[in-house]
Amino acid sequence: MNEATGPGPEDVAAAVLEHPAVLRLHGGPFGSIASYLPGRRVWGVRLGDPVEIAVVVSLGTPFGEIADGIAARVRAVLADDAVAVEVTVADVGGVDAAPGRAVAP
């Protein structure tokens, strides 16, 4: 987190990846969900109004519950209970999927 500007996309990405059903971040449809930072991208997170998140999740938990949990984590990191958060489940993975990696579409 940058003290002058507050939490950024990397902070949001870390919180989303801590969700137990999230296997990894994803670039979303056509790679459209990403934050561009100097020399790098954070796939799967776009801050704005609304905040957009795209993830690959494991099966077993209803998608609505996963989306609600992710939105709550994003709001906690941003310290804004009113921010709109749109969550896209871009794919599902099995138990063999490697957690914690962000991938382009």
Phi and psi in degrees as GROMACS dihedral restraints (atoms count N, CA, C in turn):
[ dihedral_restraints ]
;  ai    aj    ak    al  type     phi  dphi    fc
    3     4     5     6     1   -89.3    20    10
    4     5     6     7     1   120.1    20    10
    6     7     8     9     1   -59.2    20    10
    7     8     9    10     1   -32.7    20    10
    9    10    11    12     1   -76.0    20    10
   10    11    12    13     1   -36.0    20    10
   12    13    14    15     1  -111.7    20    10
   13    14    15    16     1    -9.0    20    10
   15    16    17    18     1    90.7    20    10
   16    17    18    19     1  -167.8    20    10
   18    19    20    21     1   -66.7    20    10
   19    20    21    22     1   145.7    20    10
   21    22    23    24     1  -117.7    20    10
   22    23    24    25     1  -171.9    20    10
   24    25    26    27     1   -61.6    20    10
   25    26    27    28     1   -32.5    20    10
   27    28    29    30     1   -67.2    20    10
   28    29    30    31     1   -36.0    20    10
   30    31    32    33     1   -66.1    20    10
   31    32    33    34     1   -42.5    20    10
   33    34    35    36     1   -64.5    20    10
   34    35    36    37     1   -44.4    20    10
   36    37    38    39     1   -58.7    20    10
   37    38    39    40     1   -43.8    20    10
   39    40    41    42     1   -61.0    20    10
   40    41    42    43     1   -42.1    20    10
   42    43    44    45     1   -66.3    20    10
   43    44    45    46     1   -40.8    20    10
   45    46    47    48     1   -64.7    20    10
   46    47    48    49     1   -42.1    20    10
   48    49    50    51     1   -66.9    20    10
   49    50    51    52     1   -18.0    20    10
   51    52    53    54     1   -77.4    20    10
   52    53    54    55     1   -14.2    20    10
   54    55    56    57     1   -64.7    20    10
   55    56    57    58     1   132.3    20    10
   57    58    59    60     1   -64.2    20    10
   58    59    60    61     1   -21.9    20    10
   60    61    62    63     1   -93.0    20    10
   61    62    63    64     1    -9.1    20    10
   63    64    65    66     1   -86.3    20    10
   64    65    66    67     1   121.1    20    10
   66    67    68    69     1   -86.4    20    10
   67    68    69    70     1   -39.5    20    10
   69    70    71    72     1  -168.8    20    10
   70    71    72    73     1   165.6    20    10
   72    73    74    75     1   -81.7    20    10
   73    74    75    76     1   160.0    20    10
   75    76    77    78     1  -141.9    20    10
   76    77    78    79     1   150.4    20    10
   78    79    80    81     1   -72.0    20    10
   79    80    81    82     1    -7.3    20    10
   81    82    83    84     1    75.8    20    10
   82    83    84    85     1  -174.4    20    10
   84    85    86    87     1   -58.2    20    10
   85    86    87    88     1   123.2    20    10
   87    88    89    90     1    60.2    20    10
   88    89    90    91     1    22.4    20    10
   90    91    92    93     1    68.2    20    10
   91    92    93    94     1    24.0    20    10
   93    94    95    96     1   -82.5    20    10
   94    95    96    97     1   -10.4    20    10
   96    97    98    99     1  -107.5    20    10
   97    98    99   100     1    99.3    20    10
   99   100   101   102     1  -161.4    20    10
  100   101   102   103     1   154.4    20    10
  102   103   104   105     1  -112.7    20    10
  103   104   105   106     1   135.6    20    10
  105   106   107   108     1  -103.6    20    10
  106   107   108   109     1   120.4    20    10
  108   109   110   111     1  -118.3    20    10
  109   110   111   112     1   165.4    20    10
  111   112   113   114     1   -55.5    20    10
  112   113   114   115     1   114.0    20    10
  114   115   116   117     1    78.4    20    10
  115   116   117   118     1     4.9    20    10
  117   118   119   120     1  -161.8    20    10
  118   119   120   121     1   169.1    20    10
  120   121   122   123     1  -125.6    20    10
  121   122   123   124     1   151.8    20    10
  123   124   125   126     1  -110.7    20    10
  124   125   126   127     1   100.3    20    10
  126   127   128   129     1   -68.9    20    10
  127   128   129   130     1   143.1    20    10
  129   130   131   132     1    87.9    20    10
  130   131   132   133     1     0.2    20    10
  132   133   134   135     1  -135.8    20    10
  133   134   135   136     1   124.7    20    10
  135   136   137   138     1  -133.7    20    10
  136   137   138   139     1   113.8    20    10
  138   139   140   141     1   -81.8    20    10
  139   140   141   142     1   139.9    20    10
  141   142   143   144     1   165.2    20    10
  142   143   144   145     1  -156.8    20    10
  144   145   146   147     1  -125.7    20    10
  145   146   147   148     1    97.0    20    10
  147   148   149   150     1   -86.4    20    10
  148   149   150   151     1   166.3    20    10
  150   151   152   153     1   -73.6    20    10
  151   152   153   154     1   133.5    20    10
  153   154   155   156     1  -114.1    20    10
  154   155   156   157     1   133.8    20    10
  156   157   158   159     1  -129.7    20    10
  157   158   159   160     1   136.7    20    10
  159   160   161   162     1  -129.4    20    10
  160   161   162   163     1   132.2    20    10
  162   163   164   165     1  -138.9    20    10
  163   164   165   166     1   161.5    20    10
  165   166   167   168     1  -108.5    20    10
  166   167   168   169     1   130.0    20    10
  168   169   170   171     1  -121.9    20    10
  169   170   171   172     1   162.0    20    10
  171   172   173   174     1   -89.1    20    10
  172   173   174   175     1   154.5    20    10
  174   175   176   177     1   -76.3    20    10
  175   176   177   178     1   156.3    20    10
  177   178   179   180     1   124.9    20    10
  178   179   180   181     1   -25.5    20    10
  180   181   182   183     1  -118.0    20    10
  181   182   183   184     1   134.8    20    10
  183   184   185   186     1   -56.2    20    10
  184   185   186   187     1   138.5    20    10
  186   187   188   189     1   -56.6    20    10
  187   188   189   190     1   -37.1    20    10
  189   190   191   192     1   -60.3    20    10
  190   191   192   193     1   -40.8    20    10
  192   193   194   195     1   -66.7    20    10
  193   194   195   196     1   -40.2    20    10
  195   196   197   198     1   -62.3    20    10
  196   197   198   199     1   -48.0    20    10
  198   199   200   201     1   -60.2    20    10
  199   200   201   202     1   -42.4    20    10
  201   202   203   204     1   -62.9    20    10
  202   203   204   205     1   -41.4    20    10
  204   205   206   207     1   -65.7    20    10
  205   206   207   208     1   -41.2    20    10
  207   208   209   210     1   -64.7    20    10
  208   209   210   211     1   -45.5    20    10
  210   211   212   213     1   -59.2    20    10
  211   212   213   214     1   -40.8    20    10
  213   214   215   216     1   -63.5    20    10
  214   215   216   217     1   -40.1    20    10
  216   217   218   219     1   -65.1    20    10
  217   218   219   220     1   -42.4    20    10
  219   220   221   222     1   -62.8    20    10
  220   221   222   223     1   -46.3    20    10
  222   223   224   225     1   -61.4    20    10
  223   224   225   226     1   -38.2    20    10
  225   226   227   228     1   -64.8    20    10
  226   227   228   229     1   -43.7    20    10
  228   229   230   231     1   -64.6    20    10
  229   230   231   232     1   -42.0    20    10
  231   232   233   234     1   -81.7    20    10
  232   233   234   235     1    -7.5    20    10
  234   235   236   237     1    54.6    20    10
  235   236   237   238     1    43.7    20    10
  237   238   239   240     1  -143.1    20    10
  238   239   240   241     1   101.0    20    10
  240   241   242   243     1   -71.4    20    10
  241   242   243   244     1   -11.7    20    10
  243   244   245   246     1  -102.4    20    10
  244   245   246   247     1    -5.8    20    10
  246   247   248   249     1   -66.6    20    10
  247   248   249   250     1   137.0    20    10
  249   250   251   252     1   -78.4    20    10
  250   251   252   253     1   134.1    20    10
  252   253   254   255     1  -127.9    20    10
  253   254   255   256     1   122.4    20    10
  255   256   257   258     1  -105.5    20    10
  256   257   258   259     1   124.7    20    10
  258   259   260   261     1  -112.2    20    10
  259   260   261   262     1   126.3    20    10
  261   262   263   264     1  -107.9    20    10
  262   263   264   265     1   122.7    20    10
  264   265   266   267     1   -88.1    20    10
  265   266   267   268     1   101.5    20    10
  267   268   269   270     1   -80.2    20    10
  268   269   270   271     1   -24.9    20    10
  270   271   272   273     1  -167.5    20    10
  271   272   273   274     1   165.6    20    10
  273   274   275   276     1  -120.8    20    10
  274   275   276   277     1   150.2    20    10
  276   277   278   279     1  -128.1    20    10
  277   278   279   280     1   162.4    20    10
  279   280   281   282     1   -92.2    20    10
  280   281   282   283     1  -169.4    20    10
  282   283   284   285     1   -70.1    20    10
  283   284   285   286     1   -15.1    20    10
  285   286   287   288     1   -87.2    20    10
  286   287   288   289     1    -4.8    20    10
  288   289   290   291     1   -69.2    20    10
  289   290   291   292     1   143.5    20    10
  291   292   293   294     1   -83.6    20    10
  292   293   294   295     1   117.0    20    10
  294   295   296   297     1   -74.5    20    10
  295   296   297   298     1   157.2    20    10
  297   298   299   300     1    85.1    20    10
  298   299   300   301     1     1.3    20    10
  300   301   302   303     1   -99.5    20    10
  301   302   303   304     1   139.3    20    10
  303   304   305   306     1   -98.4    20    10
  304   305   306   307     1   135.6    20    10
  306   307   308   309     1  -128.5    20    10
  307   308   309   310     1   151.0    20    10
  309   310   311   312     1   -77.5    20    10
  310   311   312   313     1   159.1    20    10
